[in-house]
Amino acid sequence: MEASLFGLEGKSFIVLGGGQGMGEATCNLLADLGANVAVLDIIGERAERVAADIVKKKNNVRSLAITADVLDDDALVAAIARAEKEIGPLDGMASIVGMAYMGSAIDIPMDLYDLDHQRNLRYIFLAAREVARNLIARGAPGSIVSVASVDGIQASTGHTSYGSAKAGLVHQAKSLAGEWSRYGIRVNVVAPGAMITPRVRPGTEEKERELMKLVPMQKRGGVNDIAKALVFFLSDLSAYVTGQTLPVDGGYTAVGPIDYSGFGAIKGVTGVAPK
Ligand SMILES: NC(=O)c1ccc[n+]([C@@H]2O[C@H](COP(=O)([O-])OP(=O)(O)OC[C@H]3O[C@@H](n4cnc5c(N)ncnc54)[C@H](O)[C@@H]3O)[C@@H](O)[C@H]2O)c1
């Protein structure tokens, strides 16, 4: 693929949760396309391994490992300032960190409800605003992209706090796109469906069969499917796209579970029912 098509050469990005899975795949793809990457993760060894691999494989890009907890406001702001200084100025950010409490709404403890909103929505606002403030101060355009979930588009039971936070992320991108388009800053979201990642493994054979009834493409996605979508939004390929959410879900959100072909039809004025 022609790297110049992406317009990423020489640009710099911070990836929050870049230490494994879709975050790691995003860091690697950005570096392959000539961008410098700050790899932030709460587990320092993960960030260091990803950054060291990039530096070893690519002599034309810079990479920096940052150990920080995105849920610590001061640490997050300081990490972005460090990335700006050491591999920046930053042209944007990808946020990957997110996790779900699973359980009935009747029983969810309020501290876990709050945690789901912090780790799937609140920290992303703070980080995006920090990156945007720096871009605006420099008068530079930029791109910000976050990982939501199909649960932020279509609700699932047992996922109230997570799904509502991810839906908030979808809405937040629209609001920020509205406010920051005048500065040339784009804000978009990628919504994964049923993926296989280092943290999320397949269920039992029966559970997987049930799940696949809802996925037209009949397979789970992988970390590279998400990395490609995130990099699309960070790159010039999406130069005229902002405030949008792209489901990467094998068709899950496009097609409902009802198969009308078995229902038959009655003859109407505009057509003839099949025999
Ligand atoms: N896995 C799926 O099937 C699936 C489906 C839909 C959406 N998602 C979303 O995709 C994203 C990634 O999920 P995953 O399963 O690939 O996760 P993951 O755990 O594999 O990757 C996340 C990375 O973030 C790091 N991290 C976790 N908490 C952190 C913190 N507080 N501060 C800094 N770093 C932290 C982890 O160490 C890890 O390296 C999440 O936002 C999740 O909600 C996943």
The ligand as a Gaussian input file, in Angstrom:
#p B3LYP/6-31G(d) Opt

LIG

0 1
 N      -12.854000      -7.392000      23.118000
 C      -14.060000      -7.216000      22.578000
 O      -14.755000      -8.146000      22.099000
 C      -14.616000      -5.819000      22.518000
 C      -15.876000      -5.598000      21.948000
 C      -16.366000      -4.307000      21.896000
 C      -15.600000      -3.260000      22.395000
 N      -14.383000      -3.505000      22.952000
 C      -13.609000      -2.374000      23.452000
 O      -12.306000      -2.469000      22.929000
 C      -11.383000      -1.849000      23.833000
 C      -10.231000      -2.773000      24.137000
 O      -10.688000      -3.985000      24.658000
 P       -9.698000      -5.230000      24.730000
 O      -10.470000      -6.395000      25.146000
 O       -8.944000      -5.306000      23.430000
 O       -8.762000      -4.750000      25.935000
 P       -7.288000      -5.176000      26.324000
 O       -7.319000      -5.389000      27.775000
 O       -6.767000      -6.289000      25.488000
 O       -6.416000      -3.887000      25.978000
 C       -6.475000      -2.708000      26.722000
 C       -5.074000      -2.246000      27.168000
 O       -5.306000      -1.141000      28.046000
 C       -4.513000      -1.275000      29.211000
 N       -5.205000      -0.644000      30.336000
 C       -6.256000      -1.161000      31.059000
 N       -6.625000      -0.284000      32.011000
 C       -5.806000       0.797000      31.890000
 C       -5.704000       2.021000      32.590000
 N       -6.518000       2.301000      33.625000
 N       -4.768000       2.920000      32.199000
 C       -3.928000       2.648000      31.158000
 N       -3.978000       1.487000      30.463000
 C       -4.907000       0.581000      30.817000
 C       -4.345000      -2.773000      29.402000
 O       -3.173000      -3.057000      30.172000
 C       -4.279000      -3.283000      27.961000
 O       -2.934000      -3.344000      27.503000
 C      -12.203000      -1.462000      25.067000
 O      -12.556000      -0.098000      24.974000
 C      -13.428000      -2.351000      24.961000
 O      -14.533000      -1.794000      25.637000
 C      -13.875000      -4.756000      23.021000

